[in-house]
């Protein structure tokens, strides 16, 4: 590795500066992404190893020397696809499931046995190709959706404001909900393990809809399955004769669960912008590496405000020389100015070295 900064930081080692990468750093805000994607369907691009690898590396090239990790260009909803569900990406709507799970008997629609290696073979090919192309420039991250978040999509059928259907499931059909969560968890563990086998050097689990659960419900319908991932993944990696890699959990909006997340077996806990950095550091007590947590909206500001907010953030995390990875508090947005993103990254380096 020419740059293993993020791996060292994730392991809790002291580093010369905090590493930085950005959730959704490869994608819609970059003009070169649209050139490669062209008129292709989003999932067609994901399944094309050459295109997926090119898009993954685009920000590493554009911001040469400023980004400390690449994350494979893919989507969290490939697990429902592997389980037998149809997922589409619709303009101005986003992910769409034409045949969602609305009643417990709909679980029969899912594949009873999921051959992850076969169903997601294209994802592993993209990772292997990308790892080779990177040639050690920066580590390559793999990822998956958290069981709760994937369950939300599989039941709601799309994004939602009310989350009516999934709330009906957990309050009216809690046992069926847990059956579905378990099935998703089993696939997720295998998917993550095979990503490592394909070449991923670090992993992240995205619980994007954690904010839709209250504290008690999070501990019942999300946390146990997040913990299963960290308990079962090392065993599966050992079976594949692979070493353990750092794993990050991002439970967006679950501010009440920081202590639980620090004890859930993950190496890193990624924070959204609702956390005060100093408070998060105090609560974490050095048990994990924290990641985050700039409000993505800051990128819409001018360069002076970006500099100010980056300086405040890094100072809040104690300077970032240990137990810290810089990131946004959520993913990039389609309307970001790539030059402002560059300024953000440059300031992360400048203040991170102080």
For each residue, the residues with C-beta under 8 A, 3 or more apart:
1: 4 7 136 139
2: 136 137 138
3: 6 68 136 137 138 139
4: 1 7 8 139
5: 8 9 15 16 17 19 68
6: 3 9 10 19 21 68 69 138 139 202 325
7: 1 4 10 11 139 201 202 246
8: 4 5 11 13 15
9: 5 6 12 13 15 18 19 289 322 323 324 325
10: 6 7 202 246 248 267 268 289 325
11: 7 8 246 267 289
12: 9 267 286 288 289 322 323
13: 8 9 322
14: 321 322
15: 5 8 9 18 19 321 322
16: 5 321 353
17: 5 320 321 349 352 353
18: 9 15 314 317 320 321 324 325 326 348 352
19: 5 6 9 15 68 69 325 326
20: 66 67 68 325 326 327 345 348 349 352
21: 6 25 67 68 69 70 71 141 325 326 327
22: 25 59 67 327 328 331 332 341 345
23: 71 250 270 327 328 330 331 332
24: 27 28 331 332
25: 21 22 59 67 71 332
26: 30 33 55 56 57 58 59 70 71 73
27: 24 30 33 55 73 332
28: 24 33 34 332 334
29: 33 332 333 334 335 336 338 341
30: 26 27 33 34 58 59 62 338
31: 34 35 338
32: 35 36 58 62
33: 26 27 28 29 30 36 37 55 58
34: 28 30 31 37 38
35: 31 32 38
36: 32 33 45 51 54 55 58
37: 33 34 40 42 45 51 55
38: 34 35
39:
40: 37 44 45 48 51
41: 44 45 89
42: 37 45 46 75 89
43: 46 47 75 81 87 88 89
44: 40 41 47 48
45: 36 37 40 41 42 48 51 52 55 73
46: 42 43 52 73 74 75 78 122 123 126
47: 43 44 52 122
48: 40 44 45 51 52 122 126
49: 52 53 122 125 126 129
50: 53 54 129
51: 36 37 40 45 48 54 55
52: 45 46 47 48 49 55 56 72 73 74 126 130
53: 49 50 56 57 73 126 129 130 133
54: 36 50 51 57 58
55: 26 27 33 36 37 45 51 52 58 73
56: 26 52 53 60 70 71 72 73 126 130 140
57: 26 53 54 60 61 70 130 133 134
58: 26 30 32 33 36 54 55 61 62
59: 22 25 26 30 62 63 67 70
60: 56 57 63 64 67 70 134 137 138
61: 57 58 64
62: 30 32 58 59 338 342
63: 59 60 66 67 341 342 345
64: 60 61
65:
66: 20 63 342 345 346 348 349
67: 20 21 22 25 59 60 63 70 138 345
68: 3 5 6 19 20 21 138 139
69: 6 19 21 138 139 140 141 202
70: 21 26 56 57 59 60 67 130 134 137 138 139 140 141
71: 21 23 25 26 56 140 141 142 143 204
72: 52 56 123 126 127 130 140 141 142 143 195 200
73: 26 27 45 46 52 53 55 56 126
74: 46 52 78 123 126 143
75: 42 43 46 78 95
76: 79 143 144 145 149 150 206 208
77: 80 81 87 95 145 150 153
78: 46 74 75 81 82 120 123 191
79: 76 82 83 144 145 150 184 187 188 191
80: 77 83 85 87 97 150 153 154
81: 43 77 78 84 85 86 87 119
82: 78 79 111 114 116 119 120 187 191
83: 79 80 110 111 114 183 184 187
84: 81 109 110 111 114
85: 80 81 97 99 109 110 154
86: 81 97 98 99
87: 43 77 80 81 95 96 97 153
88: 43 95 96 97 98
89: 41 42 43 94 95 96
90: 93 94 95 96
91:
92:
93: 90 96 158 159
94: 89 90 158 159
95: 75 77 87 88 89 90 153 158 159
96: 87 88 89 90 93 157 158
97: 80 85 86 87 88 100 153 154 156 157 158
98: 86 88 157
99: 85 86 109
100: 97 106 154 155 156 157 165
101: 106 107 109 110 154 155 180
102: 106 155 165
103: 106
104: 107 169 173 176
105: 108
106: 100 101 102 103 109
107: 101 104 110 176 179 180 183
108: 105
109: 84 85 99 101 106
110: 83 84 85 101 107 183
111: 82 83 84 114
112:
113:
114: 82 83 84 111 119 186 187 190
115: 118 119
116: 82 119 120 187 190 191 194
117: 120 121 124 190 194
118: 115 121
119: 81 82 114 115 116
120: 78 82 116 117 123 124 191 194
121: 117 118 124 125
122: 46 47 48 49 125 126
123: 46 72 74 78 120 126 127 191 195 198
124: 117 120 121 127 128 194 195 197 198
125: 49 121 122 128 129 198
126: 46 48 49 52 53 56 72 73 74 122 123 129 130
127: 72 123 124 130 131 140 142 195 198 199 200
128: 124 125 131 132 198 199
129: 49 50 53 125 126 132 133
130: 52 53 56 57 70 72 126 127 133 134 140 199
131: 127 128 134 140 198 199 200 201
132: 128 129 135 199
133: 53 57 129 130
134: 57 60 70 130 131 137 138 140
135: 132
136: 1 2 3
137: 2 3 60 70 134
138: 2 3 6 60 67 68 69 70 134
139: 1 3 4 6 7 68 69 70 201 202
140: 56 69 70 71 72 127 130 131 134 199 200 201 202
141: 21 69 70 71 72 200 201 202 203 204
142: 71 72 127 192 195 196 198 200 202 203 204
143: 71 72 74 76 195 203 204 205 206
144: 76 79 188 191 192 195 203 205 206
145: 76 77 79 149 150 153 188 205 206 207 208
146: 149 150 188 205 206 207 208 210 222 225 226 249 251
147: 150 151 181 182 184 185 188 222 225 226
148: 151 152 181 207 209 210 213 221 222 225
149: 76 145 146 152 153 206 207 208 209 210
150: 76 77 79 80 145 146 147 153 154 184 188
151: 147 148 154 155 166 169 177 180 181 184
152: 148 149 155 156 160 163 166 209 212
153: 77 80 87 95 97 145 149 150 156 157 158
154: 80 85 97 100 101 150 151 180 184
155: 100 101 102 151 152 165 166 169
156: 97 100 152 153 159 160 163 164 165 166
157: 96 97 98 100 153 165
158: 93 94 95 96 97 153
159: 93 94 95 156
160: 152 156 163 164 165 166
161:
162: 167
163: 152 156 160 166 167 209 212
164: 156 160 167 168
165: 100 102 155 156 157 160 168 169
166: 151 152 155 156 160 163 169 170 212
167: 162 163 164 170 171 212
168: 164 165 171 172 173
169: 104 151 155 165 166 172 173 174 176 177 180
170: 166 167 173 174 177 217 220 221
171: 167 168 174
172: 168 169
173: 104 168 169 170 176 177
174: 169 170 171 177 178 220
175: 178 179
176: 104 107 169 173 179 180
177: 151 169 170 173 174 180 181 221
178: 174 175 181 182 221
179: 107 175 176 182 183
180: 101 107 151 154 169 176 177 183 184
181: 147 148 151 177 178 184 185 221 225
182: 147 178 179 185 186 225
183: 83 107 110 179 180 186 187
184: 79 83 147 150 151 154 180 181 187 188 225
185: 147 181 182 188 189 225 228 229
186: 114 182 183 189 190
187: 79 82 83 114 116 183 184 190 191
188: 79 144 145 146 147 150 184 185 191 192 205 229
189: 185 186 192 193 228 229 232 233 236
190: 114 116 117 186 187 193 194 236
191: 78 79 82 116 120 123 144 187 188 194 195
192: 142 144 188 189 195 196 203 205 229 233 247
193: 189 190 196 197 233 236 237 240 242
194: 116 117 120 124 190 191 197 198
195: 72 123 124 127 142 143 144 191 192 198 199 200 203
196: 142 192 193 199 200 201 203 237 240 242 245
197: 124 193 194 240 242
198: 123 124 125 127 128 131 142 194 195
199: 127 128 130 131 132 140 195 196
200: 72 127 131 140 141 142 195 196 203 245
201: 7 131 139 140 141 196 245
202: 6 7 10 69 139 140 141 142 245 246 247 248
203: 141 142 143 144 192 195 196 200 245 246 247 248
204: 71 141 142 143 247 248 249 250 270
205: 143 144 145 146 188 192 226 229 247 248 249 250 266
206: 76 143 144 145 146 149 250 252
207: 145 146 148 149 210 222 226 249 250 251 252 254
208: 76 145 146 149 250 252
209: 148 149 152 163 212 213 252
210: 146 148 149 207 213 218 222 251 252 253 254 257
211: 252 253 254
212: 152 163 166 167 209 253
213: 148 209 210 217 218 221 222 254
214: 217 218
215: 218 219 256 257
216: 219 220
217: 170 213 214 220 221 222
218: 210 213 214 215 221 222 223 251 254 256 257 260
219: 215 216 222 223 224 257 260
220: 170 174 216 217 223 224
221: 148 170 177 178 181 213 217 218 224 225
222: 146 147 148 207 210 213 217 218 219 225 226 251 254
223: 218 219 220 226 227 257 260 261 264
224: 219 220 221 227 228
225: 146 147 148 181 182 184 185 221 222 228 229
226: 146 147 205 207 222 223 229 230 249 251 261 264 266
227: 223 224 230 231 264 265
228: 185 189 224 225 231 232
229: 185 188 189 192 205 225 226 232 233 247 265
230: 226 227 233 234 247 264 265 266
231: 227 228 234 235 265
232: 189 228 229 235 236
233: 189 192 193 229 230 236 237 244 247
234: 230 231 237 238 244
235: 231 232 238 239
236: 189 190 193 232 233 239 240
237: 193 196 233 234 240 242 243 244 245
238: 234 235 241 242
239: 235 236
240: 193 196 197 236 237
241: 238
242: 193 196 197 237 238
243: 237
244: 233 234 237
245: 196 200 201 202 203 237
246: 7 10 11 202 203 267 268 289
247: 192 202 203 204 205 229 230 233 266 267 268
248: 10 202 203 204 205 266 267 268 269 270 291
249: 146 204 205 207 226 261 264 266 268 269 270
250: 23 204 205 206 207 208 269 270 272 291
251: 146 207 210 218 222 226 254 257 261 269
252: 206 207 208 209 210 211 272 330
253: 210 211 212 272 274
254: 207 210 211 213 218 222 251 257 258 261
255: 258 272 274 275
256: 215 218
257: 210 215 218 219 223 251 254 260 261
258: 254 255 261 262 269 271 275 280 283 284
259: 262 263 283
260: 218 219 223 257 263 264
261: 223 226 249 251 254 257 258 264 266 269 288
262: 258 259 269 283 284 285 287 288
263: 259 260 287
264: 223 226 227 230 249 260 261
265: 227 229 230 231
266: 205 226 230 247 248 249 261 269 288
267: 10 11 12 246 247 248 288 289
268: 10 246 247 248 249 288 289 290 291 325
269: 248 249 250 251 258 261 262 266 284 288 289 290 291
270: 23 204 248 249 250 290 291 292 293 325 327
271: 258 274 275 277 280 290 291 292 293 329
272: 250 252 253 255 275 292 293 329 330
273: 292 293 294 295 296 328 329 330
274: 253 255 271 329
275: 255 258 271 272 279 280 292 293 329
276: 279 280 316
277: 271 280 281 290 292 293 313 316 317
278: 281 282 316 317 318
279: 275 276 282 283
280: 258 271 275 276 277 283 284 290 293 317
281: 277 278 284 290 316 317 318 323
282: 278 279 285
283: 258 259 262 279 280
284: 258 262 269 280 281 287 288 290 323
285: 262 282
286: 12 323
287: 262 263 284
288: 12 261 262 266 267 268 269 284 323
289: 9 10 11 12 246 267 268 269 323 324 325
290: 268 269 270 271 277 280 281 284 293 317 323 324 325
291: 248 250 268 269 270 271 324 325 326 327
292: 270 271 272 273 275 277 326 327 328 329
293: 270 271 272 273 275 277 280 290 313 327 328 329
294: 273 298 309 310 313 326 327 328 329 344
295: 273 298 309 328 329
296: 273 299 328 329 330 331 332 333 336
297: 300 301
298: 294 295 301 305 306 309 344
299: 296 306 328 332 333 336 337 340 341 344
300: 297 335 336 340
301: 297 298 304 305 306 309 340
302: 305 306
303: 306 307 340 343
304: 301 307 308
305: 298 301 302 308 309
306: 298 299 301 302 303 309 310 340 343 344 347
307: 303 304 310 311 343 347
308: 304 305 311 312
309: 294 295 298 301 305 306 312 313
310: 294 306 307 313 314 344 347 348 351
311: 307 308 314 315 347 351
312: 308 309 315 316
313: 277 293 294 309 310 316 317 326
314: 18 310 311 317 319 320 326 348 351 352
315: 311 312 318 319 351
316: 276 277 278 281 312 313
317: 18 277 278 280 281 290 313 314 320 324
318: 278 281 315 321 322 324
319: 314 315 354
320: 17 18 314 317 324 326 352
321: 14 15 16 17 18 318 324
322: 9 12 13 14 15 318
323: 9 12 281 284 286 288 289 290
324: 9 18 289 290 291 317 318 320 321
325: 6 9 10 18 19 20 21 268 270 289 290 291
326: 18 19 20 21 291 292 294 313 314 320 348 352
327: 20 21 22 23 270 291 292 293 294
328: 22 23 273 292 293 294 295 296 299 331 332
329: 271 272 273 274 275 292 293 294 295 296
330: 23 252 272 273 296
331: 22 23 24 296 328
332: 22 23 24 25 27 28 29 296 299 328 336 341
333: 29 296 299 336
334: 28 29
335: 29 300
336: 29 296 299 300 332 333 340 341
337: 299 340 341
338: 29 30 31 62 341 342
339: 342 343
340: 299 300 301 303 306 336 337 343 344
341: 22 29 63 299 332 336 337 338 344 345
342: 62 63 66 338 339 345 346
343: 303 306 307 339 340 346 347
344: 294 298 299 306 310 340 341 347 348
345: 20 22 63 66 67 341 342 348 349
346: 66 342 343 349 350
347: 306 307 310 311 343 344 350 351
348: 18 20 66 310 314 326 344 345 351 352
349: 17 20 66 345 346 352 353
350: 346 347 353 354
351: 310 311 314 315 347 348 354
352: 17 18 20 314 320 326 348 349
353: 16 17 349 350
354: 319 350 351
